[in-house]
């Protein structure tokens, strides 16, 4: 019998196997996927949680475990900029020289210390144990030393130390205090039109967890049916919206499983409703969703079209996303067709449609509540990449609608370069068009500005920052 190798002794203390914490290990795995694969947390986290719930062993997740894991992932991503500034003062090297997995563990620990009610000793010890499991004992000692420095002050105290004074550099102050890149702060401030109170309210809203909002697809489900669910309350503005105030699992709702209802932000619903209700001159038989993926707006538009005997064509360039659109429209009460086609090279004749929606690809700066990692992933140069596509899609939409018909240009970004600048540039080259005042088509929604276009905001309307311009072709 061969002699087993002995573990080297580095101290008089006996070796202790690290304790595995399934909640924090799952949160770490999600953060690594976001960092390494450019994944989105809202796509990575659900399958990880589902797998954890299916585990029948002693480490099986319950609802409280799932809630904590979700908070750790989303909270760490939202506050990454602030935590980076704090961690940078507590390490002995440039932050870029810290290995990304180590930085993820440090950020998880910083969030527990500065952004939750977890007791200090529990936050430090649990994070150090996580480090021992996923990083090893050596780097766990480094994590322990850094977290003990962070634990010496609370968030307000740290912000006084790491954020520049507002009077000296307002944008940098807001960027650190509210954990947004400086260029995003500047862009949002420009879109709001100035004033400190408004931008601070918006940045705070971006860091709040959004409610789950459902849509009851007309002719298939009703809001009243969905209101029978636990903690369900009516939407603020859309007659088809229902909010789940305590989160919950939408997939557990029968109407959602059946496709009669879906998860859809209320701002997205309002865009579809406004286009559907815009006044027309002439027939109202053919509608087009020119950028239909992944299918939320298409499903609502298809249901609204069916109520009037109209047909919807849903076009999406990417075949796999066209498949998602087809799934969303499956069971629609009226006629529809889904095709995989490039919206800038239409597979239909000019002037074929009465109503056209183009919800164009964009930076997604209007959905930072739902996709907090996007704020760190996007760069100012991305705007230049989207600009030709956005203008091309709007031009094609105007060519696709008949005289007297209406086009809705929508984007989930409030950045002026993706909203009013696009509309203004295209309309200069399209003289036979008029802007339609969209505000009356969103009845009851307050603070919609001077029009005729509409910009929704998280802090004012409780929605994503959706933009909508309605354009009628006059010749």
Order of alpha helices (4+ residues) and beta strands (2+ residues): alpha-alpha-alpha-alpha-alpha-alpha-alpha-alpha-alpha-alpha-alpha-beta-alpha-beta-beta-alpha-beta-alpha-beta-alpha-beta-alpha-beta-beta-alpha-alpha-beta-alpha-beta-beta-alpha-beta
